[in-house]
Amino acid sequence: MALPLLLTLLLILHIAPPSQQQHDQKINAVDLAALAAIKSTLTDIPGSNFFSTWNLTAPDPCSTFSGITCSLNRVSTLTLGTGLSGSSGLAGSLSPSISDLTELTQLVLFPGLVTGPIPPQLSRLTNLRVISLTNNRLTGSIPGSFSSLRSLHTLDLSYNQLTGSVPPSLTSLPELKVLILASNSLSGELPAVSAQLLHLDLKNNLLAGPLKKLPSSLRYLSLSRNSMRGPLNGLALLSELVYLDLSMNQFSGPIPAELFNPTISSMFLQRNNLSGRVPSKLIGDPTASASYGGGSIVDLSHNFLTGELSPVLAGVESLFLNNNRLMGIVPWEYIKSVYEGTTRTLYLQHNYLSKFPLEPGMELPDTVSLCLSYNCMVPPVGLASCPASAGVQLSRPASQCSVFNNRSNID
């Protein structure tokens, strides 16, 4: 009995009137009106043909419109632009009517020339998990009303012209994992972050003030090219970090010993006011790797680091310690790492180092860049591997070395 019944049902579905089939395929009327409003405020830049498929009289926009996907005749994701390398993107502005797509979970705007503010009405879309509006010319502030987006996982507003401060409510969203606001003109202080972020990128803004609370869940942190200041003590608790970039700020004080950890394979702290010594041993998980691996990079250049260089950074593939106040003999571990080719770039110029001990017959691999100029020694290698900024003097004047060593002995 079951088989004839199934065949009957299939037959009924197959012979349903065409008007009924079209009705089942129609997009929600409110969503269609919202898409029409969105199209009316945006246009293809010459070279882009994104809107060529947006025929508002089409029977089934869910299957014919570029950049949308639907669930139960409601728009669930909206991607504006193609993102292809040959496409020039869209121009115009973002319509507040996007907020009428109430089932939207993902909103993406590919690079282009879209201007104007981010519609605060987006905060009505409480199902949103992803907002990515990058590489355009959006202006104004980040809507404080985004605090209502309790399901938001990723927010990327990078490479625009946004101003104002980072809303404190934004950094406390319960589901937020990725926050990227890089390359805008955001100012003020970075608020304490209580969201369990994995990725925080605010580089190239106008942020000032000290580092405040950061979540221990962070794996990627970039705050470079701001005007932030104060100590780095709070970073000692970020045990999950693998990428850290605080370069080109005004941070001061010692570098927490916990940051000298091979699990942080990329660490950029150059051009700050950091002082103190490089620790004598690695601090970290004893079960983790005890040495830096391929692709690792550490840049501590252009600071005020002092004392003798310890061997903890030997094995870093690209190591920049130039323009500090390091002194004494370079540990053998660095020489070994360079001549075995493990360390491919080692910049130690513009310090007060007194010796780079080489064994007779050791030859520098062709793949290595080693710069030792302007220290308190005659370097065993020339200037060929040094950057132009190192200058042309092989050694420091002896008078500078004697004065520095006398001060160091007093300290």
N, C-alpha and C positions, 0 to 999 in steps of 0.2 A: 504493500500500500504506500510505503514511504516514497518509492521511486517515482510513481506516477504523479504524486503530489508535488515533488520537487520539479518535475518536468513541466507541470502546469504553471507553477510559480515563475519559472524561467520564461515560459511562453508569454505569460501576462506582462512581465517586465519588458520583453522584446518587442511586444506589439503596442506598448504604451504610446499614446499620441505624441507626435513631435513636440507640441506645445508643452506637454508635461515634462519631457526630457529637458527642454530648454529651461523650464522653470527651475528644475533641480540644479542646473548649472549656473544660474544667475548669481552674481556677487551681491552681497548685502547692499541695499540702496544707499545707506549712510556712508559705507565705505567707498562706493563708486563716486559719490559726490565729493568725498574727501580727496580722492585721487584726482578728480577734475580740478579741484582748488589747488592741489600741490603742483599739478602741471602748469597751471596758469601763472604761478610765480617763479617758475624755473624755465630755463631754455637751454638747448644744446649750444655749446660753443662750437664754432666751425671746426669740423674734424670729428665731432661726436654725433652719434645718431641714436642716442639712448631712447629718446621719446618716439622714435619711428614706429614702435609697436603699440603705442598707447592710443588705440582707437576707442574712444569712449562709447561708440555704438556697437562694439564687438559683443557677441552673445556670451562669451566666456572670458572676461579679462583675467581671471585667475590662471588660465593656461596660456594666454597670449601676451600679456603685458610683461615686458622685461622688468626684472628687479623685484617682483613680488611673488610670494607664495601664500597660499590660503589653506585654512583649515575650517571645514564646515561653512564654506562660502564667506568666511571672514578673513581679511588680510592679517597674516601672522608675522611676516617679515617684509621689510621694505628696504631695498638697496637702491639708492639713487646714483646713477652713473655706472659705467662698466668696469672701471678700475684697470682697463687694459693700458699697456704702456703707450700705445699709439693714440689713445683717446684724450682729448683736451678737457673733458669734464663738462660740468654744468655751470651756468651763471644764474644770477637772480637772488632770491631770498627763500628762506624756509617758511612755509605757510603754517599758521597756527592750526589749520584744519588737520594737520597730522594727528592732533590729539583726538580726532573723531574715530581714528582706527583703534578702537578700544581693546581689541584682542592682540595688538601688536606686541611681539616679544623681542624684536630686533630691528633697530634703525641704523642704517649705514649710509653715509654720504661720502662718496669717493672724492679725491682731490679735484679741485676746480676753482671757480671764482665766485662762489656763493658768498654774499655779504649780508650785513644786518645782524640782528640779535638772534640768540637761540630762543625760540618761543617758550616762555615759561609754562604754557599750557601742556607741554610734554609731561609735566608732573602728574597729569591725570592718567597717564598710561601705566597703571600700577603693575601690569604684567611684564613690562620691559625688563629684559635681562642684559641687553647689549645696546649701548649708544656709542656710535663711532662717527664723529663729524670732523675729520682731520683734513689738514692741508687745504684750507679755504681762506676766506677773509672775514670770518665771523667776528663781530664786535660786541661790545657791551660786557656785562658781567655774567658769571655762571649763576643761573637761577637758584636762589635759596630754596625754592619750592621743590627742588629735586630731592629734598629730604623725605618726600612721600614715596619715592621709588624703592620700596623695601625689598624688592626682588632683584634689584640691579646687581649684576655680576661684574660687568666691564663698562667703564666710562673712559672714552678717549676723545679729547677735545684738542689735541696737540696741533701745533703749527697753524694757529689762527692769530687773531689780534684782540684776544679777550683781555679785559682789564678788571680792576677790583681785586678783592681778596678771595681766598679759598674758603667757601662757606664751612664753618665748623660742623654743620649737620651732615655735610657730604662725607667727611672722614669717619663718620660713625654709622654708616649704613650697614645693616647686619649681614647682608650677603655679598657686599662688595669685595672683590679679590684683585681687580686690576684697575688702577687709577693713573691715567696718563694725561697730564696737562702741560706738557713740555712746549717750549717755544711760543709763549704768549707774552703778555705784559702784566702778569699777575703780580700784585704787591702785597705788603703787609707781612705778617708772620704766618708760618705754617702751623695750623692748629694741631693740637694733640690728635693722634690717630688711634681710634679704638677699634675700627673695622679690622678684621683679620686679613689684611691685604697680603698678597704674594708679590705684587709688582707695583712700585710707586715711582713715577717719573715726573719730576717737576723742573727739569733742567731748563736753563736759558729763559729765566723769568726775572722779576725784580724783587724777589722775596728777601726779607731781612729777618733779624732776630735769631734767637737760639734754636737748636734742635729741641723739640719737645717729645712727648711720649710717642714711641713707635712700637708696632706690634712685633712680637718675637717670631711671627710667621713669615716675615719678609724674606724673600729670596733675591729680589732685585730692588736696589735703591739708587736713584740718581737725582741729585740736587745740584749738579754742577752749574756754573755760570749764573750764580745769584750773588747776593750780598749778605749771606748768612754768617753768623759769628758765634763765638762761645766754644765751650769744650765739646768733646766727642764722647763723653762718658757713657751716654745712653746707648751707644752702639755695642757695648760689651755684651749686652743681653740678646743680641740678634744672632742666635746660634744657627739659623738656617740660611744665612746670606751666602750667595755665590757670586754676586756682582755688586760692587759698591763704587759709586762715583760722586765725590763731594768736591771735585776740583774747582779751582777758580772761585773761591769764596774767601771768607776772613776767619775761618775756624782757627782756634788757638789751643795751646796746651799740648799734652802728650797724646800720642796715638795709643788707644787701649791695646794692651798686649793681646787680647782675645782676637783682634783683627789680623794678627800674623798667624794665619791658619790656612793651610793649603786648600781647604774647601772653598775659600774665597779666591777663586781662580782669576778674577779681574778686580783690581783695587786701584782706584785713581784718587789720590789725595794731593796732587800737585797744586802749586801756587796758592797756598794758604799761609798761615802764620804758625804752623805746628812746630813744636819744640820737643826736647827730651831725647831719649835714646831708643835705638832699635833693640828690642828685648833679646836676651841671650839665648832663649830657647822658645820653641813653639808651644803655644797653649791651645788646647782644643781637645776634641774627642780622641782618646788614646787608641780607639779601634779604627779611626779614619786613616787615610794616607798620611804618611809622615813627611812627604816631600811634594813640591809643586810639580805639575805635569806639563805636557805639551799644550801650547796655546795659552799658558798662564801669562799674565802681565801685571806688574806692580809699578806704579809711578808715584814716588814720594818726592819728586824734584821740586826745587824752588820753595823750600821751607827753611826751618832753622834747626834741623836735627843735628845733634852733637854726639860726641863720644866716639869710641872705636866701633867700627862696623862689626856686628856679630854675624855668624854664618847662617842665620835663620832663613834668609832669602836666597841662598844658593840653590840653583835648580830652576828658578823662575825663568821662563823662556825669554821674556822681554822685561828688563829691570832698569828703572831710571831712578838714580839716587843723586843725580847731579845738582849743583847749586844748593848745597847744604853746608854744614860745618863739621863734617865727618873727618876723623883724624886717625893716625896710626897705620899699621900694616894691613893691607887687604887680606882677609883670611884665605887660606889655601883652598877651601871649599869652592870659592868663586873662581879661582884660577882653573881648578879641575873641571868645573862645570862649563866654563868657556871653551877650554881646549878639547873637551869631549863633544862639543856642539850642542849640549843640553840647553845652555844659555846662549841665545843667538844675538841678543842685544844687551850690552852692559854699558851704561853711561854713568861714569863716576867723576866727570870733569867738574871743575870749580868747587873743590872741597879742600881739605888740608891733609890729604893722605900722604904718607911718607914712603910707601913701598908697595910694589906689585910684584911679589916674588915669582920668578920664572925659573924652571929647571932648564939647564942647557939643552939646546936642540928642540925645544918645544916650538911648534909652528901653529900659528893661528889659522883655524879653518876659514875657507873663503866665504862661508855663509855667515860669519860672525861680524858684528859691528861692536868694536870696543873703543871707548873714548876715555882717556885718562888725563887729558890736558889740564893745565892750570891747577896743579896740586903742588905739594911740597916735595917734589921728586922730579927726576928726569924720567919721563915715561918710557917704558921699553917698546912702545909702539908709537907711530907718528900720528898725524892728524887726519889721515885719509878717511877714517871711519867716523870722524866727529862731525856733528852738524855745524853749519855756518855760525850759529849763535855761540859756539864754544870759543870763537876767536882764533887767533893765530899764535898765541904765546903757549909754548910747551909747558912752562913751569911758572909757579907764583914767584914773585920777588922774595928773596930770603928774609927780608925785613918783615914782611907780612906773616910769614910762617913763625918767626921767633916771637913776635908780639902775640900771635894767637896761642902758641904753645904755652907761653908764660901765663896768659890769662886762664887757660884751661887748667894748668897746674894749681893756680890759686883757687879756682872754683872747686 
